[in-house]
């Protein structure tokens, strides 16, 4: 800023620090804005100085009329076209949005300001009042006569008319605003979390005594004479309800004495059972209802609707799914039936998207943490149907790269009941799941196997697929009985289809050495390779065999001793799966995307590994 500009700014600051008549003040503000816009030296300080002066003026004079407020906003509007408003000015704008949502200033002046914020803001964490202003602006739009139609048009204007939004910051900023607004709806209850039953206690039916001394007013809806003894031994309590009330939130928790036994972990696993599964396996154990006040209810409805609008754009859906994984909402929201019911539309959109980067976000990020798949499947706190969404999620995941023993084991341990119920109703995806469980020997218990078979034979589609499974199993036993060649080499340029035809035409139960080097096979051929029970040596040199196929091989061909992956597109994601193939003694990873860390990990976990080729990799 030049000395001349500094002098002018100082002059206006002095004049406006002692306002006498607001007509004169308004004239001086307009002159100040013109000076900033016409200054030959344009930088941030020239434009920000007038905004900071006006911001201070407004904070020191709180008795202005609504019309005077609007006149000042219109006067500084030209400066806001290329500059973010300072924090105090954002507070003033927020107040105006709340008190005068139907003012023309909101539409004509604030709209371009908010559009600029959404397009260019890089981090709301550094300027949270910008986010709050954007949040209040959208709520003001929702208060107009057309309501959500106006909000929808605003979202459309932010995306643009083409199939791809040209502004990469718009979606993350919109999601950040939505998350903050939804969080604010439950904020009072979140702040009193230490004085209320935790979600874990709620899910476990409050079986354990709680040492906390509540400071919020608590009352029993159904008091009993022996209240003191009941609280001392909570596990023997009769039907009781605890109500926690605030100005915005009303929470009711019910407990019954018919607590079901805890789920048993899988064989050899002493881990704690999944809390969400514990809650919903015995739905009579506990229920939780949350009631929001009118304002919080309107806010929640508006911003969940925006999330639904965002999920309708194909180009935004991958990033949106990623931003919502892991689950970013407070536990109070997930326990609120209205919220999860409205958000179900977004999850359904993810489940219908064929792109793996989208539907893979339905699963949890890491073990022990629940994802959308767990929440919206039968037994999950958000499930409000008979499993239709669950079936859609399983269908899309099975059609991708999740056709593995691990995924089937998880379903067998946690969701076998819903799977059988849906199969009984003729759901083809669930019929296929049950057949795969039998084919891959996922179920050890004979009674459970017989129940699955009975379920399959009770419908036409199930009976047909089960017969096909039996035919395949007979063919596999016949292969093992007949034997066949011990070595086989496919011609170069052979495809997955060629390999499938070859393996289906003869007996390869004794096949120990298979070379697919320099062919055009891909990961798709893995489902045929895993049916070779005697395979010990596999050569995939210079093929398009990738990570998905490698993961499948590692689960089924545990007796493989020699594996050649030279010049294949495998990466650490697939190579790490080889750590379960303890029989490997020779491994060629020449010219792959192997990292040094993965190489060290494999060496530590493969005790029989004697010959390794890692030339032309990061580990070399």
C-alpha positions as CSV (number, residue, x, y, z in Angstrom):
1,X,0.0,0.0,0.0
2,X,1.4,3.4,-1.0
3,X,1.8,6.3,1.4
4,X,-1.0,8.2,-0.3
5,X,-3.4,5.3,0.1
6,X,-2.4,4.9,3.8
7,X,-3.1,8.6,4.4
8,X,-6.5,8.3,2.8
9,X,-7.4,5.2,4.7
10,X,-6.3,6.9,8.0
11,X,-8.5,9.9,7.1
12,X,-11.6,7.8,6.5
13,X,-10.9,5.7,9.6
14,X,-10.8,8.9,11.7
15,X,-14.0,10.3,10.2
16,X,-15.9,7.0,10.6
17,X,-14.7,6.5,14.1
18,X,-17.0,9.3,15.4
19,X,-20.2,9.1,13.3
20,X,-22.7,11.9,13.8
21,X,-25.3,11.5,11.0
22,X,-25.6,8.2,9.3
23,X,-26.4,9.9,5.9
24,X,-22.9,11.4,6.1
25,X,-21.4,8.1,7.2
26,X,-23.0,6.2,4.3
27,X,-21.6,8.8,1.8
28,X,-18.1,8.5,3.3
29,X,-18.3,4.7,3.1
30,X,-19.2,4.9,-0.6
31,X,-16.3,7.3,-1.2
32,X,-14.0,5.0,0.6
33,X,-15.1,2.0,-1.5
34,X,-14.6,4.1,-4.7
35,X,-11.1,5.1,-3.6
36,X,-10.2,1.4,-3.0
37,X,-11.6,0.3,-6.4
38,X,-10.0,3.1,-8.4
39,X,-6.6,2.9,-6.7
40,X,-3.8,2.4,-9.3
41,X,-2.1,-0.1,-6.9
42,X,-4.5,-3.1,-6.4
43,X,-3.5,-5.5,-3.6
44,X,-5.3,-7.2,-0.7
45,X,-4.5,-4.5,1.8
46,X,-6.2,-1.8,-0.3
47,X,-9.4,-3.8,-0.5
48,X,-9.4,-5.3,3.0
49,X,-8.8,-2.0,4.8
50,X,-12.2,-0.5,4.0
51,X,-14.0,-3.8,4.9
52,X,-12.2,-3.8,8.3
53,X,-13.2,-0.2,8.9
54,X,-16.8,-0.9,8.1
55,X,-16.7,-4.1,10.2
56,X,-15.4,-2.1,13.3
57,X,-18.0,0.6,12.7
58,X,-20.8,-2.0,12.7
59,X,-19.6,-3.8,15.8
60,X,-19.4,-0.5,17.8
61,X,-22.9,0.7,16.6
62,X,-25.4,-2.0,17.3
63,X,-28.5,0.3,17.4
64,X,-28.7,0.8,13.6
65,X,-32.0,0.2,11.8
66,X,-32.5,-2.6,9.4
67,X,-32.6,-0.1,6.5
68,X,-29.3,1.4,7.6
69,X,-27.8,-2.1,7.7
70,X,-28.9,-2.9,4.2
71,X,-27.6,0.4,2.8
72,X,-24.2,-0.3,4.3
73,X,-24.1,-3.8,2.9
74,X,-25.1,-2.5,-0.6
75,X,-22.4,0.2,-0.3
76,X,-19.5,-2.3,0.3
77,X,-20.9,-4.9,-2.1
78,X,-18.4,-4.0,-5.0
79,X,-15.5,-4.8,-2.7
80,X,-16.9,-8.2,-1.8
81,X,-16.8,-9.4,-5.4
82,X,-13.1,-10.2,-5.1
83,X,-12.5,-10.3,-1.4
84,X,-13.6,-12.5,1.5
85,X,-15.4,-10.6,4.2
86,X,-13.4,-10.3,7.5
87,X,-14.6,-12.3,10.5
88,X,-16.6,-9.5,12.3
89,X,-18.3,-8.7,9.0
90,X,-19.2,-12.4,8.6
91,X,-20.9,-12.2,12.0
92,X,-22.9,-9.2,10.8
93,X,-23.9,-11.0,7.6
94,X,-25.0,-14.0,9.6
95,X,-27.2,-11.9,11.8
96,X,-28.8,-10.3,8.8
97,X,-29.5,-13.7,7.2
98,X,-31.1,-14.9,10.4
99,X,-33.2,-11.8,11.0
100,X,-34.0,-10.8,7.4
101,X,-33.9,-14.0,5.3
102,X,-36.3,-12.6,2.8
103,X,-34.3,-9.4,2.2
104,X,-33.3,-8.8,-1.4
105,X,-29.8,-8.2,0.0
106,X,-29.5,-11.9,0.7
107,X,-30.1,-12.8,-2.9
108,X,-28.5,-9.9,-4.8
109,X,-25.4,-9.2,-2.6
110,X,-24.7,-12.3,-0.6
111,X,-25.1,-14.8,-3.4
112,X,-21.9,-13.8,-5.4
113,X,-20.0,-13.6,-2.1
114,X,-21.0,-17.1,-1.0
115,X,-20.3,-18.4,-4.5
116,X,-16.8,-17.0,-4.3
117,X,-16.2,-18.5,-0.9
118,X,-17.3,-22.0,-2.1
119,X,-15.1,-21.8,-5.2
120,X,-11.9,-20.4,-3.7
121,X,-11.8,-21.2,0.0
122,X,-9.1,-23.7,0.9
123,X,-9.6,-24.3,4.6
124,X,-12.7,-23.5,6.7
125,X,-10.6,-24.4,9.7
126,X,-8.6,-21.2,9.4
127,X,-11.7,-19.1,8.8
128,X,-14.7,-20.8,10.5
129,X,-16.9,-17.7,10.2
130,X,-16.9,-17.9,6.5
131,X,-18.3,-21.4,6.9
132,X,-20.9,-20.1,9.3
133,X,-21.9,-17.3,7.0
134,X,-22.3,-19.8,4.1
135,X,-24.4,-22.0,6.4
136,X,-26.7,-19.1,7.4
137,X,-27.0,-18.0,3.8
138,X,-28.2,-21.4,2.7
139,X,-30.7,-21.5,5.6
140,X,-32.0,-18.0,4.5
141,X,-32.6,-19.4,1.0
142,X,-34.5,-22.2,2.5
143,X,-36.8,-19.7,4.3
144,X,-38.0,-18.2,1.0
145,X,-41.3,-19.1,-0.5
146,X,-39.9,-21.7,-2.9
147,X,-37.7,-23.1,-0.1
148,X,-35.6,-26.1,-1.3
149,X,-36.2,-25.3,-4.9
150,X,-34.2,-22.1,-4.4
151,X,-31.5,-24.1,-2.6
152,X,-31.5,-26.7,-5.4
153,X,-31.0,-24.0,-8.1
154,X,-28.1,-22.6,-6.1
155,X,-26.4,-26.0,-5.9
156,X,-27.0,-26.3,-9.7
157,X,-25.3,-23.0,-10.3
158,X,-22.3,-24.1,-8.2
159,X,-21.9,-27.3,-10.2
160,X,-22.4,-25.7,-13.6
161,X,-24.3,-26.8,-16.7
162,X,-21.8,-29.4,-17.9
163,X,-21.3,-33.0,-16.6
164,X,-18.2,-32.0,-14.8
165,X,-17.9,-29.2,-12.2
166,X,-14.9,-26.9,-13.2
167,X,-14.3,-25.9,-9.6
168,X,-12.6,-28.6,-7.5
169,X,-13.1,-26.8,-4.1
170,X,-16.9,-26.5,-4.4
171,X,-17.8,-30.0,-3.3
172,X,-15.5,-30.3,-0.3
173,X,-16.6,-26.9,0.9
174,X,-20.3,-27.7,0.5
175,X,-19.8,-31.0,2.4
176,X,-17.9,-29.2,5.2
177,X,-20.8,-26.7,5.5
178,X,-23.3,-29.6,5.6
179,X,-21.4,-31.6,8.2
180,X,-21.0,-28.5,10.5
181,X,-24.7,-27.7,10.1
182,X,-25.8,-31.2,10.9
183,X,-23.5,-31.3,13.9
184,X,-25.0,-28.1,15.2
185,X,-28.4,-29.7,15.3
186,X,-27.2,-32.1,18.0
187,X,-24.7,-29.8,19.6
188,X,-26.6,-29.3,22.9
189,X,-26.8,-33.0,23.5
190,X,-23.2,-33.6,22.4
191,X,-22.1,-31.0,24.9
192,X,-24.0,-32.8,27.6
193,X,-22.6,-36.2,26.6
194,X,-20.8,-36.7,29.9
195,X,-24.1,-36.4,31.7
196,X,-26.0,-38.9,29.6
197,X,-25.7,-42.6,28.7
198,X,-23.0,-43.2,26.2
199,X,-23.9,-44.9,22.9
200,X,-22.0,-48.0,23.9
201,X,-24.1,-48.2,27.1
202,X,-27.3,-47.7,25.1
203,X,-26.3,-50.4,22.7
204,X,-25.5,-52.8,25.5
205,X,-28.8,-52.1,27.2
206,X,-27.0,-50.1,30.0
207,X,-26.1,-53.5,31.6
208,X,-23.1,-52.0,33.5
209,X,-23.6,-49.6,36.4
210,X,-22.7,-46.0,35.5
211,X,-20.7,-44.1,38.0
212,X,-21.4,-40.7,36.5
213,X,-23.5,-38.3,38.5
214,X,-25.9,-36.6,36.1
215,X,-26.2,-32.8,36.4
216,X,-29.0,-32.5,33.8
217,X,-32.6,-33.0,35.1
218,X,-33.3,-36.8,34.8
219,X,-36.6,-38.4,35.6
220,X,-38.0,-41.9,35.4
221,X,-41.1,-42.2,33.3
222,X,-42.1,-45.4,35.2
223,X,-40.9,-45.0,38.8
224,X,-41.1,-48.0,41.1
225,X,-41.0,-48.2,44.9
226,X,-37.7,-50.0,45.1
227,X,-35.9,-47.4,42.9
228,X,-32.8,-47.4,45.1
229,X,-32.2,-51.1,44.9
230,X,-33.0,-51.1,41.2
231,X,-30.3,-48.5,40.5
232,X,-27.9,-50.5,42.6
233,X,-28.5,-53.6,40.5
234,X,-29.3,-52.2,37.1
235,X,-29.3,-55.6,35.4
236,X,-32.4,-56.6,37.3
237,X,-34.3,-53.5,36.5
238,X,-37.9,-53.5,35.2
239,X,-39.0,-51.5,32.2
240,X,-37.7,-48.0,32.7
241,X,-37.1,-44.9,30.5
242,X,-34.6,-42.1,31.0
243,X,-35.4,-38.7,29.5
244,X,-32.8,-36.1,28.9
245,X,-34.4,-32.8,27.7
246,X,-32.9,-29.6,26.5
247,X,-34.2,-26.6,24.6
248,X,-33.5,-28.3,21.3
249,X,-33.2,-32.0,22.0
250,X,-35.4,-34.6,23.6
251,X,-33.8,-38.1,24.1
252,X,-35.6,-41.1,25.4
253,X,-33.8,-44.3,26.3
254,X,-35.7,-47.5,27.2
255,X,-34.2,-50.6,28.9
256,X,-35.8,-54.0,29.4
257,X,-34.9,-56.8,31.6
258,X,-34.9,-59.3,28.8
259,X,-31.3,-58.8,27.8
260,X,-30.1,-61.3,25.2
261,X,-26.8,-63.1,25.7
262,X,-23.9,-61.5,24.0
263,X,-22.9,-62.6,20.6
264,X,-20.1,-65.2,20.6
265,X,-17.0,-64.4,18.6
266,X,-15.8,-66.7,15.8
267,X,-13.8,-69.8,16.7
268,X,-10.4,-68.8,18.0
269,X,-11.3,-65.2,18.2
270,X,-11.6,-63.5,21.6
271,X,-12.4,-60.1,20.2
272,X,-15.3,-58.1,21.5
273,X,-18.5,-58.5,19.4
274,X,-19.5,-55.7,17.1
275,X,-21.6,-53.2,19.1
276,X,-23.9,-52.4,16.3
277,X,-24.6,-56.1,15.7
278,X,-25.2,-56.5,19.4
279,X,-27.7,-53.7,19.5
280,X,-29.8,-55.0,16.6
281,X,-29.6,-58.8,17.1
282,X,-31.8,-58.2,20.2
283,X,-33.9,-55.1,19.1
284,X,-36.1,-55.3,22.2
285,X,-33.0,-54.7,24.4
286,X,-32.9,-50.9,23.8
287,X,-34.4,-48.2,21.8
288,X,-33.4,-44.6,21.4
289,X,-35.5,-41.7,20.0
290,X,-34.3,-38.2,19.5
291,X,-36.6,-35.2,19.0
292,X,-35.2,-31.9,17.7
293,X,-36.6,-28.5,18.2
294,X,-38.4,-26.8,15.3
295,X,-35.3,-24.7,14.2
296,X,-32.9,-27.6,14.5
297,X,-35.4,-29.8,12.6
298,X,-35.5,-27.4,9.7
299,X,-31.8,-27.1,9.6
300,X,-31.3,-30.9,9.6
301,X,-33.9,-31.3,6.8
302,X,-32.3,-28.6,4.6
303,X,-28.7,-29.9,4.9
304,X,-29.6,-33.6,4.5
305,X,-31.5,-32.6,1.4
306,X,-28.3,-30.9,0.1
307,X,-26.3,-34.1,0.6
308,X,-29.0,-35.9,-1.4
309,X,-28.7,-33.3,-4.2
310,X,-24.9,-33.7,-4.2
311,X,-25.2,-37.5,-4.5
312,X,-27.2,-37.1,-7.7
313,X,-24.2,-35.7,-9.6
314,X,-22.1,-38.4,-11.2
315,X,-18.8,-36.5,-11.1
316,X,-19.2,-35.5,-7.5
317,X,-20.3,-39.0,-6.2
318,X,-16.8,-40.5,-5.9
319,X,-15.5,-37.6,-3.9
320,X,-18.6,-37.4,-1.8
321,X,-18.4,-41.1,-1.0
322,X,-14.8,-40.6,0.1
323,X,-15.6,-37.5,2.2
324,X,-18.3,-39.6,4.0
325,X,-15.9,-42.4,4.8
326,X,-15.1,-42.9,7.7
327,X,-18.6,-41.9,9.0
328,X,-18.3,-38.2,10.0
329,X,-21.6,-37.7,11.8
330,X,-21.9,-37.7,15.6
331,X,-23.4,-40.8,17.3
332,X,-26.5,-38.8,18.3
333,X,-27.3,-38.3,14.6
334,X,-26.8,-42.0,13.8
335,X,-29.2,-42.8,16.6
336,X,-31.8,-40.4,15.2
337,X,-34.3,-42.2,13.0
338,X,-35.3,-39.2,10.9
339,X,-31.7,-38.5,10.0
340,X,-30.7,-42.0,9.0
341,X,-34.0,-42.5,7.1
342,X,-33.3,-39.3,5.0
343,X,-29.6,-40.2,4.5
344,X,-30.6,-43.6,3.2
345,X,-31.1,-42.0,-0.3
346,X,-27.4,-41.1,-0.4
347,X,-26.2,-44.5,0.6
348,X,-28.6,-46.1,-2.0
349,X,-26.9,-43.9,-4.6
350,X,-23.5,-45.2,-3.6
351,X,-24.8,-48.8,-3.7
352,X,-26.1,-48.3,-7.2
353,X,-22.9,-46.8,-8.6
354,X,-20.8,-49.4,-10.6
355,X,-17.6,-47.6,-9.9
356,X,-15.5,-49.3,-7.3
357,X,-14.1,-46.0,-5.9
358,X,-17.7,-45.2,-5.0
359,X,-19.3,-48.4,-3.6
360,X,-16.1,-49.5,-1.8
361,X,-16.7,-46.5,0.5
362,X,-19.7,-48.4,1.9
363,X,-17.3,-50.5,3.9
364,X,-15.4,-49.4,7.0
365,X,-12.0,-47.9,6.6
366,X,-10.4,-50.3,9.1
367,X,-11.3,-53.4,11.2
368,X,-13.3,-52.8,14.3
369,X,-15.0,-49.6,12.9
370,X,-18.4,-49.7,11.4
371,X,-19.1,-48.4,7.9
372,X,-22.3,-47.6,6.0
373,X,-22.6,-51.2,5.1
374,X,-22.9,-52.3,8.7
375,X,-25.2,-49.4,9.7
376,X,-27.8,-50.0,6.9
377,X,-27.7,-53.8,6.9
378,X,-30.2,-55.8,8.9
379,X,-29.1,-55.5,12.5
380,X,-27.7,-52.1,12.0
381,X,-29.0,-49.0,13.8
382,X,-30.0,-47.3,10.5
383,X,-31.8,-50.3,8.9
384,X,-35.5,-49.6,8.4
385,X,-36.4,-52.1,5.8
386,X,-36.4,-55.9,5.3
387,X,-32.9,-55.9,3.7
388,X,-33.5,-54.4,0.3
389,X,-30.7,-51.9,0.7
390,X,-28.5,-54.6,2.2
391,X,-29.1,-56.8,-0.8
392,X,-28.2,-53.9,-3.2
393,X,-24.9,-53.3,-1.3
394,X,-23.9,-56.9,-1.3
395,X,-24.7,-57.2,-5.0
396,X,-22.5,-54.3,-6.0
397,X,-19.7,-55.4,-3.7
398,X,-19.8,-59.0,-4.9
399,X,-19.7,-57.8,-8.5
400,X,-16.5,-55.9,-7.8
401,X,-13.4,-57.2,-6.1
402,X,-14.9,-58.4,-2.9
403,X,-15.7,-62.0,-4.0
404,X,-13.3,-63.3,-1.4
405,X,-13.4,-65.6,1.6
406,X,-12.8,-62.7,3.9
407,X,-16.0,-60.9,2.8
408,X,-18.0,-64.2,2.9
409,X,-16.7,-65.0,6.3
410,X,-17.8,-61.6,7.6
411,X,-21.3,-62.2,6.2
412,X,-21.5,-65.7,7.6
413,X,-20.5,-64.5,11.1
414,X,-22.6,-61.3,11.3
415,X,-25.4,-61.4,8.7
416,X,-26.2,-65.1,7.9
417,X,-29.7,-64.8,9.2
418,X,-30.6,-61.8,6.9
419,X,-28.9,-63.6,4.0
420,X,-31.0,-66.7,4.4
421,X,-34.2,-64.7,4.9
422,X,-33.7,-62.7,1.7
423,X,-32.7,-65.9,-0.2
424,X,-35.9,-67.5,1.1
425,X,-37.7,-64.6,-0.6
426,X,-36.0,-65.3,-3.9
427,X,-33.3,-62.6,-3.9
428,X,-30.8,-63.9,-6.4
429,X,-27.8,-62.1,-4.9
430,X,-28.4,-63.8,-1.6
431,X,-28.9,-67.2,-3.2
432,X,-25.5,-66.8,-4.9
433,X,-23.9,-65.8,-1.5
434,X,-25.2,-68.9,0.2
435,X,-24.0,-71.1,-2.7
436,X,-20.5,-69.5,-2.4
437,X,-20.5,-70.1,1.3
438,X,-21.1,-73.8,0.6
439,X,-18.6,-74.0,-2.2
440,X,-15.8,-72.3,-0.3
441,X,-16.5,-74.3,2.9
442,X,-17.2,-71.1,4.9
443,X,-19.7,-72.8,7.1
444,X,-18.3,-75.5,9.4
445,X,-21.5,-76.4,11.4
446,X,-23.4,-79.3,9.7
447,X,-26.8,-78.1,11.0
448,X,-26.2,-74.6,9.6
449,X,-25.2,-76.2,6.2
450,X,-28.4,-78.2,6.1
451,X,-30.4,-75.1,6.9
452,X,-28.7,-73.2,4.1
453,X,-29.4,-76.2,1.7
454,X,-33.1,-76.2,2.8
455,X,-33.3,-72.5,2.2
456,X,-31.9,-72.9,-1.3
457,X,-34.2,-75.7,-2.2
458,X,-37.3,-73.7,-1.2
459,X,-37.2,-71.4,-4.2
460,X,-36.9,-72.0,-7.9
461,X,-33.8,-69.9,-8.4
462,X,-32.2,-71.3,-5.3
463,X,-32.8,-74.9,-6.3
464,X,-31.4,-74.3,-9.8
465,X,-28.2,-72.6,-8.5
466,X,-27.7,-75.3,-5.8
467,X,-27.9,-78.0,-8.5
468,X,-25.3,-76.2,-10.5
469,X,-23.1,-76.1,-7.4
470,X,-23.5,-79.8,-6.9
471,X,-22.5,-80.4,-10.5
472,X,-19.4,-78.3,-10.1
473,X,-18.5,-80.1,-6.9
474,X,-18.9,-83.5,-8.6
475,X,-16.8,-82.3,-11.5
476,X,-14.1,-81.2,-9.1
477,X,-14.1,-84.6,-7.4
478,X,-14.0,-86.3,-10.8
479,X,-11.0,-84.2,-11.7
480,X,-9.1,-85.2,-8.6
481,X,-10.0,-88.9,-9.2
482,X,-9.1,-89.0,-12.9
483,X,-5.8,-87.1,-12.5
484,X,-4.5,-85.7,-15.8
485,X,-1.2,-84.0,-16.9
486,X,1.2,-82.6,-14.3
487,X,2.6,-79.8,-16.5
488,X,0.7,-77.5,-18.9
489,X,1.9,-74.4,-20.9
490,X,-0.6,-72.2,-22.7
491,X,0.3,-70.7,-26.1
492,X,1.1,-67.0,-26.2
493,X,-1.8,-64.6,-26.7
494,X,-4.2,-67.0,-25.0
495,X,-7.0,-65.2,-23.2
496,X,-9.1,-65.8,-20.0
497,X,-11.8,-67.4,-22.1
498,X,-9.2,-69.8,-23.7
499,X,-8.0,-70.9,-20.3
500,X,-11.5,-71.4,-19.0
501,X,-12.4,-73.6,-22.0
502,X,-9.3,-75.6,-21.7
503,X,-9.7,-76.3,-18.0
504,X,-13.4,-77.3,-18.5
505,X,-12.6,-79.7,-21.3
506,X,-10.2,-82.1,-19.6
507,X,-9.1,-83.5,-16.2
508,X,-6.4,-81.5,-14.4
509,X,-6.6,-82.8,-10.9
510,X,-2.9,-83.7,-11.0
511,X,-1.7,-80.4,-12.6
512,X,1.3,-79.2,-10.6
513,X,3.0,-76.8,-13.0
514,X,1.1,-74.2,-15.1
515,X,2.7,-71.6,-17.3
516,X,0.7,-68.7,-18.6
517,X,3.8,-66.6,-19.5
518,X,3.3,-64.1,-22.3
519,X,-0.4,-64.7,-22.6
520,X,-3.2,-62.2,-22.4
521,X,-4.8,-63.5,-19.2
522,X,-5.9,-61.1,-16.5
523,X,-7.1,-61.4,-12.9
524,X,-10.4,-62.8,-14.2
525,X,-8.7,-66.2,-14.7
526,X,-8.0,-66.5,-11.0
527,X,-11.4,-68.0,-10.3
528,X,-10.5,-70.9,-12.6
529,X,-6.9,-71.3,-11.2
530,X,-8.2,-71.7,-7.6
531,X,-10.0,-74.9,-8.7
532,X,-6.7,-76.7,-9.4
533,X,-6.1,-78.5,-6.1
534,X,-2.6,-79.8,-6.9
535,X,-1.1,-76.7,-8.4
536,X,2.4,-75.9,-6.9
537,X,4.1,-73.8,-9.6
538,X,2.5,-70.9,-11.5
539,X,4.2,-68.7,-14.1
540,X,2.4,-65.4,-14.9
541,X,5.4,-63.7,-16.5
542,X,4.4,-60.7,-18.7
543,X,0.7,-61.1,-18.3
544,X,-2.0,-58.6,-17.2
545,X,-2.6,-60.5,-13.9
546,X,-3.2,-57.9,-11.2
547,X,-3.9,-57.3,-7.5
548,X,-7.5,-58.6,-7.5
549,X,-6.4,-62.0,-8.9
550,X,-3.4,-62.2,-6.5
551,X,-5.7,-61.7,-3.5
552,X,-7.9,-64.6,-4.7
553,X,-5.0,-66.9,-5.2
554,X,-3.6,-66.2,-1.8
555,X,-6.8,-67.3,-0.2
556,X,-7.2,-70.6,-2.0
557,X,-3.8,-71.8,-3.4
558,X,-2.1,-71.9,0.0
559,X,0.1,-74.9,-1.1
560,X,1.7,-72.9,-4.0
561,X,5.5,-73.2,-3.9
562,X,6.7,-71.3,-7.0
563,X,5.2,-68.0,-8.3
564,X,6.5,-65.9,-11.2
565,X,5.0,-62.4,-11.3
566,X,7.8,-60.8,-13.4
567,X,6.6,-57.8,-15.5
568,X,3.0,-58.0,-14.2
569,X,1.0,-54.9,-13.0
570,X,0.8,-56.1,-9.4
571,X,1.3,-53.5,-6.6
572,X,1.9,-53.6,-2.9
573,X,-1.9,-53.9,-2.4
574,X,-1.9,-57.4,-4.0
575,X,1.7,-58.5,-3.0
576,X,0.9,-58.1,0.7
577,X,-1.7,-60.8,0.4
578,X,1.1,-63.3,-0.5
579,X,2.0,-63.3,3.2
580,X,-0.6,-66.0,3.8
581,X,1.0,-68.4,1.3
582,X,3.4,-70.0,3.8
583,X,4.5,-72.7,1.3
584,X,6.1,-70.3,-1.1
585,X,9.8,-71.0,-1.6
586,X,10.4,-69.1,-4.9
587,X,9.0,-65.7,-5.8
588,X,9.8,-63.6,-8.8
589,X,8.7,-59.9,-8.5
590,X,11.1,-58.5,-11.1
591,X,9.9,-55.3,-12.7
592,X,6.8,-54.9,-10.6
593,X,5.7,-52.0,-8.3
594,X,7.1,-53.6,-5.2
595,X,8.1,-51.3,-2.5
596,X,11.0,-51.8,0.0
597,X,8.6,-52.0,3.0
598,X,6.4,-54.6,1.4
599,X,9.5,-56.7,0.5
600,X,10.7,-56.6,4.1
601,X,7.2,-57.6,5.3
602,X,7.0,-60.6,2.9
603,X,10.5,-61.8,4.0
604,X,9.4,-61.7,7.6
605,X,6.1,-63.6,7.0
606,X,7.3,-66.2,4.5
607,X,9.6,-68.5,6.4
608,X,10.2,-71.0,3.5
609,X,11.1,-68.3,0.9
610,X,14.6,-69.1,-0.5
611,X,14.7,-67.6,-4.0
612,X,13.5,-64.1,-4.6
613,X,14.0,-61.8,-7.6
614,X,13.3,-58.1,-6.9
615,X,15.4,-56.6,-9.7
616,X,14.1,-53.3,-11.2
617,X,11.9,-52.6,-8.3
618,X,12.1,-50.1,-5.4
619,X,13.4,-52.9,-3.2
620,X,16.3,-53.7,-5.5
